Amino acid sequence: MKLSTHTFPHLLIFLIIGIPFLTARADRIRLKNGQYLDGLIQEETQTHVVLNFGTGTMTIKRDKIKSMEKSNSKDAEKITDDWRRKNFLHEKYVPAGLEDLASAFRNLCDRREKVTLATRQLSNQKTDEQKLQNEISSLQDRLTEVSELIKTCSPEKEVKEYNAFIAERNSLVASLDSKNIELKQKASTGHPEKNKLLNEIDTMETQIQQLDNSIKSSPAPQKREKYETLINERNSLVSEITIRQNKIAKSSDSHHRLGQQISDYFNELTSFAGLFVKRHEMYTREPQAETKTFFFNSISNSLCECNKDFSQIAVPSRPSRGSTIVSVFVNDKVMGNFILDTGASTVIISELFAKRLHLDIGNQPASKITLADGSLSPAKSVTIKSMQLGGARVEQLEAFVLPNPAAEGIDGLLGMTFLENFIISLDGNTGNLILRQFAHK
């Protein structure tokens, strides 16, 4: 491969700043333009010098070279070993007959890199959203304080103070509106279908407000027919909003997509590990070559690092009437019996369990959710501070409160707002629920 330093300036930069990882002293070619290249000189002629940098070569014209500093044979050997170790998946170093194994492992590494990047991006997004929520909470607290101060302030006798409070209140309201819009945009970034549903909900809520005003001006005894029409229309809109809210809960948002990416990575890792064992067993029955031994050892070491990406927790479970029951510690204070339900989009708790948690649901607006049997049930939305299943913990979960328990002795359903954070399986021998979580930093 012959490359011109003028055609590939980015490669020149790599050669200058990318080689210092070498622990041994490399050959160094100093150029007349003040830059230098590190590598191993592979060929010299009267007109040019070929420099090897591990995964390729570069041809430099003699008239561009100011001087050359050459390494000794031991350093050159050490550098060659370093190149092979760091680039063992490169086609130049893959032993014949193992190209497919190298290709499969490269694909696995690519998937791992994408999952790691997506995890970091989602973490940053959550941090930004939490920061906005904290700012909104502070603004709301101050708005409440200012509103109370306005009530105790006389607009006639304390004009200056009153006007200052009014100005501050207006500023707080404007800031709240701005922060809420920003939070909504961050939460729905990259989700056009979710944005569409949210816009439809906004429109319907506006229509409901207009209907509420019309209903107030249409007392039932005087205008029964018009009143009932308005009520029916309002109920229909509430039902449509509930349908869209359920769709949003089930939609493929960032968290759900990341969960699927992590699951795909784990499955590919498991599949490759099986393939690797088979190919290694075949290799051990052949005359062993040093290059193949090095290649298998390199993949084995890298696989160990991949396996560290996942933490594993085993939790006792018990079967009951075709379901799996687990004990969950909720809000760090109450233990509950939950049915493991991968078909439930959210965590669901009974009203009785909500009271044990001292959740205030009295003023919460009720909506309707679709149950497993297709029926609709009234439900109230709440946020649970934490749920812990063995050593597996998730904080700030959305959940619904239903009037009745799912079954006798059951406090709720452990749905996907908790389970999507893990790769779950049941150990057929012990009956334990196995939860694996991507732990790569």
N, C-alpha and C positions, 0 to 999 in steps of 0.2 A: 504494500500500500504506500503510495507516494503522495505526500501532502505538501502543499505550498504554505509557507508561513504567512504569505500575503492573502491567500484565499481563505484560510481558517484562523483568524486572529483569536477566536475563542479557545481553540485547541492550544495555541501558544500560551495563553493565560493559564490553562490547566497545567501545562507542562512546567510552567514557572512556579505556580503556587500549589500545585497538587501533588508534587513528589515529596515534599518534606516529611511525609509519614515514614519514609524509608529510614531504618535505623542505621544502615551501612552507608558508606560514602559512595555516591554514584558518579558516573562520568558527567562532567559539566562542560557545556559548550557556551562560551561567552560570545554574544553577537556584537557587531559594531554599533548597533543602535542602543546599547546599554543593557539590553535584556539578556537572560541566560536560560538555557534548557538543561534539565537533568534527566538522565536515563542511562542506557548502556549503548556505547557505540558498537554498531553491528557491522558496518562496512565503511571503508574509506577509499576514495579515489582522488585523482588530481582535481576533479571538478566539484565533487560533493561528498557529504558525510551522511550516512544513514543512522539515525538514532532510534533505538528500541525503547519504548516506554511501557512495555508489559503486555498490552492488548493490541498493539499495532506499532507501526514505525513512521518516522518522519524524515524526509530528505531535505537537507539544508545545503544550499550552494556555498562553495568555499569562499566566494568573494563577500559573503555576509558574515563570515566567522572571524572574530578577533583572536580568540585563543581557545584551547581545549585542555581540560584537566581530567586525567584518567584515573579510575579507581584501581585497586589491586584485585587479584583473582579471588581472594576470600570475600571481599565486599561484593564483588560481582555475583558470586555464587549465592550470598545471603540475599541480595536484591532479587535475584531470579526466584528463589524460594518464596520470598515475600509476595512477589507478583502472583505466583501460582496459588499461594494460600488465599490471597484476597480476591483472586479472579477465577476460582476453581470452576465456576459455572460458565465461564467464557468458552466459546467454541474452540479456542486455541488450546485450552487445557483439558477439555473433556475427553476421556479415553474413548477409543473407537468401540462402538456397540452400546454405549451408555448415553447416547445423545437424547433418547426419548426420556430417560430418567432426569437428565439435566434440564430438559425443556419443561417437564412437569414441575420440577422444584422451582424453576424460575417463575412459572405461573403462580405457584403458591406464595412465593416471596412478594410478587406484585400485588396479590390479593391482600396479603398481610399489611403491606405499606398503605394501601387504600383504606383499609379498616382503621389503621392507626391514625391516619390523617382525618378521617371522618369522625373518629372518637374525639380527637383534639378540637375539631371545629365545633362539634355539638357541645363540648364542655365549655368552650369560649362563649357560645351562644347562650347557654344556660346562665353563665356568669353575668353576661350583659343584661339578660332578662331579669335576673334577681336584683341587680343593681337598680334597674328601672323600677321594679316593684317596691324596693326599699325607699326610693325617692318619692314614689307616688304615695306610699304610706305616710311618710313624713309631711308631705304637702297636705294630705287629707287631715292629719292631726292638727296641723297649724290652721287649716281652714276652719275646723271645728272650733278651735280656740278663738279665732278672729270673729266668727259668727256669734259666739257667746258674748264677746266684748262689745260687738255692735248693739246687741240687745240692751246692754247696761249703759250705753252711751247716749246722751241726749243730742239729737241733731241740731236743736236750737241753742242749747247752753254750751255744748262742747263741740262747736262746729269744726275746729281744726282737727281734734282727735277723731271725731266721727268720719270726716272726709278721708283721713289717713287710713282708718280701718277699712272703709269702703274700697279705697284704691288698692289696698293690700289684698282684700278678698277677691277683687276682680283679677288682680295679677295672679293670685293662687289658682283661681278657676281656669285662667288661660294656660298656666303652666301644667295643670292637671290634664287638661284636654290635649296639650301637646305631648306630654309623657305617655298618656294612654294610647294615642295614635302611634307613637314610636314603638311602644310595647307590642301593640297589635301587629304592626308591620314586621317586627323582628320575629314574632311568634309564627307568622304565616309566610315568611320569606321562602320562596322556592316551591310553594304549594298552590298552584293556580286553581285546582279544584276546591281546595279548602277556602281560598279567598272568595271564590264564587259563592260557596255556601254561606260564608260569613256575611257577604254583601246581601244575599237574599234574606238572611235572618234580620239584618239591620232594617231592610225595607219593610219586612213584616212587622217588626216591633214598632216602627213608626205608624203603620196602618192600625195596629192595636191601640196605640195611644189616641189616634184620631177616633177610633170606634168607641173607646172609653169615654171620650168627651161627648160623643153623640148619645151614648147610652145614658149618661148623666142628665142630658137634656130631654130624654124620652122616658118619663116615668112609666112603669109597667101598667098601672091601672088605666091611664088615659090613652096610651098608644100601644096596646098589647101586641099587635101584629108587627109593627115596626120594631118594637123592643125585642121581640123574640128573633126577628131576622138579624138584628145587630148582634145579639148574643150568639146565635148560631155561627155567624160569620167570624166572630171573635174566637170561638172555640175551634173553628176550623183552622184559623191562622196559628193558634197555639199548638195544635196538632202538627201542622206543617213545620213549625219551628222545631218541635221535638224530633221529628223525622230527620231534619237536617243536622241537628245537634248529634244525633246518634251516628249519622254518616261521618261527621267530623271526627267523632271518637274512634271510628273504625278506619278512618282514612290513613293512607301511608304517609305519615308525617316523618320528620327527620329521625325521631327516636325509633319509630317502627322500621324505617328503611335501614337504619344502622343495625338494629337487631337482626334483620334478615342478612345483612352483609356479614355480621359476626358469625351467624349460624352457618352461612355458606363457607366461610373461612374455616370454621371448625370441622365441617364435613369434609372439606378438601384436605385439611391437615390429616384427619383420620384415614382418609382414603390413600393419601400419599404414603403415610407411615406403613400401611399394609403392603403397598407396592414395593416400598424400599426393602422391607424384610424379605419379601420373596426374591427380589433381585440380588440381595446380599447373600441369601442362601445359595442361589445359583452360582454366585461368584466364588464362594468358599469351596465349591466342588471342582473349580477349575484351577489350572496352574496360576498361582498368584503373581501379579505384576505390581511393581512398586507404585506406578501411576494410578492403578485402579484402587489399591489399598488407600492411598492418599485421598482419592476422590470420595470413596465410601466413608472414610473417617471424617472428612470435611462436612459431608451432608449430615452424618450422624450428629456431629457437634451442633450444626445449625438447627437440626430438628429439636434438639434439647432446648435450645433457646426459644423456638416456636412453642413448645409445650409449656414453657413458663408464662406464656401469654394468658393462660387460663387458670384461674383459681377454681378449686372444686370443693363443694360442701355437700356432705351427706346428712340428710335430715330424716328422722323416723316418720313413717306414715302408716296409716292403717286403712284397710279396705272396709267399705260399708255400703251395702246395697248397690254394688256396681260403681261406686265412686271412691275416690281417694281422699282421705281426711288428714289434715295436718293441723298442728297447733301453732298459732301465730301470735306473737307478742305485739300488741298495737299501742302506739303512742307511749311506749315505755312504761305502761302501767296495767294493762288488762290483757289476759291471755284468752284467746278465742279459738273455737273449732271451725275450720274453714274447709269447704269442698274445693279441691283443685279443679278449676274449670277454664281450660284453654279456649273455650268457645265464648266466654264472657269478655266483652271488650274492656270492661272496667271492674274494679273491686266493688262488691256489693255487700252491705252489712244490713242486719235487721234493725228495726227501730229500737227494740229492746237493747241490743248491743250498743247502739249509738248513745242511749241513755247511760249505760255503764261507762262509756267513754266521756260522759258529760259534754257531748256535742250539742250545741245550740242549733236546733233545726226548726224551732217553732216558727220563725219568721221567714224561713227559706221558701221561695216559690216552688211549687210542685210541678213536675213535668211527667211525661209518660215514657217508659222504656219498654222495649219488646223483650219478653222472656223467652226461654229456650223452647217452650211449647207454642210460641207464636202469639200468646196473649199479651195485652198491654197492662202495665201495672203503674200506679202512681209512684213517683220516686222524687227524692230531694237530693240535690247535689251537695257534696261536702268535700273538704280537703282533709285528708288524714296526714298528721305530721310524720308518722313513721310506722312501718310494718317490718317486723323481724321474724324470719323463719330460720331457726338455728343461727348460723353465722351470716346468713344472707339478709341484708338490710336495704330498704328503699325508703327514701324520704319524700315528703310532699306529693302524695298520690291523690289523684281524683277518684272519688268513689260515689256511689249512690246508696241512699238509705231507703229500704223497702219496708212497708208496714209489717209484713210477716216474715218469719225465718224460712229459709229454703226447705228445711226439714227439722224434725224434732232434735234438739240438742245441737243444732248447727247455727253458728253466729253469722255466717256469710259465705260468699263465693270469692275465692282467690283468683281474680281475673287477670287480664293481660296488662293492666297498668302496673301490676307487680311483676308478673311472669315474663314480660317482654324484656326485662333486664337480664335474663338468664337463658341458658340452653338447658332444658330440663329433660330428665329421663328417669325411669324407675328401674332400680336394681332388682331383677327377678329373684335373686338368691336371698337378699336381706330384706327386701320390701322397702328399702330406703329410697327417698326421693333425692336424686342427684341434681344439684344446681351448679352449672359452670358459668363463670363470668369472665369476660375479657378484661384482663388486668394489665395490659401493656401500657406503659407510660410514654 
